């Protein structure tokens, strides 16, 4: 934990870039779904939340925030109607 805290110090997050990329990949998965049934959407959103929480477990709140921001931004940019339903 000391290593993570030191690495995140004033320089930023160790995992932020990875979190942003991972969020975009998962957001693309949601938007590619041909069947957007409630069950399927909830499953993919839950998987995204699990991925986001992995950064929290690593002690990297900046990466967790970056994941959430990137996921939301990608969905909003690429399907604003669906984003309104989702968020």
C-alpha positions as semicolon CSV with decimal commas, in nm:
position;residue;x (nm);y (nm);z (nm)
1;X;0,000;0,000;0,000
2;X;0,285;0,239;0,069
3;X;0,409;0,188;-0,286
4;X;0,069;0,280;-0,432
5;X;0,037;0,585;-0,209
6;X;0,386;0,699;-0,301
7;X;0,333;0,636;-0,670
8;X;0,003;0,824;-0,669
9;X;0,146;1,120;-0,476
10;X;0,174;1,447;-0,665
11;X;0,239;1,273;-0,994
12;X;-0,111;1,133;-1,031
13;X;-0,249;0,785;-1,060
14;X;-0,046;0,478;-1,146
15;X;-0,348;0,310;-1,308
16;X;-0,536;0,608;-1,453
17;X;-0,449;0,551;-1,820
18;X;-0,526;0,181;-1,788
19;X;-0,858;0,260;-1,619
20;X;-0,960;0,500;-1,896
21;X;-0,876;0,247;-2,168
22;X;-1,056;-0,033;-1,987
23;X;-1,364;0,184;-1,938
24;X;-1,382;0,264;-2,309
25;X;-1,354;-0,106;-2,398
26;X;-1,637;-0,189;-2,158
27;X;-1,852;0,101;-2,280
28;X;-1,805;-0,018;-2,637
29;X;-1,929;-0,361;-2,525
30;X;-2,249;-0,204;-2,391
31;X;-2,312;-0,009;-2,709
32;X;-2,245;-0,308;-2,935
33;X;-2,518;-0,509;-2,766
34;X;-2,793;-0,583;-3,016
35;X;-3,028;-0,698;-2,742
36;X;-3,038;-0,431;-2,475
37;X;-3,265;-0,616;-2,242
38;X;-3,262;-0,499;-1,883
39;X;-3,086;-0,817;-1,775
40;X;-2,806;-0,789;-2,031
41;X;-2,748;-0,420;-1,966
42;X;-2,739;-0,477;-1,590
43;X;-2,491;-0,762;-1,636
44;X;-2,251;-0,546;-1,837
45;X;-2,289;-0,251;-1,600
46;X;-2,218;-0,478;-1,306
47;X;-1,903;-0,603;-1,480
48;X;-1,797;-0,241;-1,532
49;X;-1,855;-0,162;-1,164
50;X;-1,647;-0,465;-1,067
51;X;-1,365;-0,341;-1,291
52;X;-1,391;0,007;-1,139
53;X;-1,384;-0,132;-0,784
54;X;-1,057;-0,313;-0,857
55;X;-0,889;0,029;-0,867
56;X;-1,046;0,120;-0,534
57;X;-0,916;-0,203;-0,385
58;X;-0,570;-0,105;-0,507
59;X;-0,612;0,225;-0,326
60;X;-0,623;0,429;-0,646
61;X;-0,928;0,653;-0,621
62;X;-0,809;0,867;-0,911
63;X;-0,813;0,564;-1,142
64;X;-1,160;0,465;-1,018
65;X;-1,285;0,816;-1,090
66;X;-1,116;0,814;-1,432
67;X;-1,285;0,482;-1,512
68;X;-1,628;0,619;-1,426
69;X;-1,575;0,944;-1,616
70;X;-1,444;0,767;-1,926
71;X;-1,722;0,508;-1,927
72;X;-1,992;0,773;-1,898
73;X;-1,829;1,006;-2,151
74;X;-1,794;0,732;-2,412
75;X;-2,157;0,623;-2,380
76;X;-2,284;0,982;-2,380
77;X;-2,077;1,074;-2,683
78;X;-2,172;0,769;-2,886
79;X;-2,537;0,714;-2,786
80;X;-2,684;1,009;-2,599
81;X;-3,037;0,862;-2,597
82;X;-2,918;0,540;-2,433
83;X;-2,698;0,742;-2,194
84;X;-3,005;0,927;-2,068
85;X;-3,170;0,593;-1,989
86;X;-2,857;0,449;-1,832
87;X;-2,740;0,742;-1,622
